[in-house]
Amino acid sequence: MKVTVYSAQPYDERFFEETRLEGLADVPFELIYQRVALSRQTTALAEGSDAVCVFVNDVLDESVLEALADMGVKAIVLRCAGFNNVDLAAAERLGFFVARVPAYSPEAVAEHALALALTLNRHTHRAFNRVREGNFALEGLLGMTMQGKTVGIIGTGRIGLATARIFRGLGCRVLGSDPFPAPAFKDIGEIVALETLLSQADIVSLHCPLLEATHHLIDEASLERMKPGAMLINTSRGALIDTRAVIEALKSRQLGALGIDVYEQESGLFFQDHSSEIIDDDIFMRLMTFPNVLVTGHQGFFTVEALREIAQVTFQNLLCLMRGEHCDNALIAREARALS
């Protein structure tokens, strides 16, 4: 089976090749790594492939899917949990097999959410720079003791549960909001309405998928409902947050701090080195001017364990297709075809 891997970074190639050689050497996978993202302009790179492997910022709209289908591509495997970048209706109409990695080391993302919150709270990023310059003054570095504070978890899936457990371990009161809350959450905290969570939480952490119903879940109205001075953390999907509204809330001091590992317009920024370029995203650059804003470049998943699991599950999804077996991770299943 020939697979074109889009948005491939050196670490993707490392873990895919290690997994292929260690456990799947008997399976005829041929992996073609492409650094560029999948878009209508780059579909030709998949010529002759049976499948494409894509990540969060690859575009799989109807026009891209039609172009892939015309070239004989039969399968789309996502090396991520989110699938908002795939037109599933078009994919089903065109007969694609589509599968994802529904969860990869949820603790990795949960720990990163905690890292953002702790860094913002105790200003360790600013303290690091001060001390390197010989400045040991503490003014401006005042934080709060997290024990006893209220943390709101929006989305109680695997990552949300892992995050809730971590904050509970710090002695925090944990609230959760989810249209379909996980039963396990009742052992960690209390499920409440979103409005209640926003009004009571000192820290709000987002862990829900990007759907039509959750697009700009945190907007001007939501920010107004939040406890004044609260902290907002997003390690899920960028478009859960209305960035313009967040900027206004930061300016008015309604929002006390913001930590994001994702950004609504990240596709042109993240996973690349732009240090010698002028970034022309005015909204993003405005965010970067706030001392109480911390941005990381979609690295919440970036652990050895998570990358190994992504590679393993991606290969298993492809093997299920090849062997005609049921695939638990399939978003769209299809009958097995001769793929070699």
PyMOL commands that set and color helices and strands:
alter all, ss='L'
color gray80, all
select helices_A, chain A and resi 10-23+43-46+62-70+88-93+106-122+124-132+158-169+183-187+194-200+220-225+238-240+243-251+266-268+282-287+304-323
alter helices_A, ss='H'
color red, helices_A
select strands_A, chain A and resi 2-5+30-33+51-54+75-78+97-99+150-154+173-177+190-191+203-206+230-234+255-260+293-295+330-332
alter strands_A, ss='S'
color yellow, strands_A
deselect
rebuild
show_as cartoon
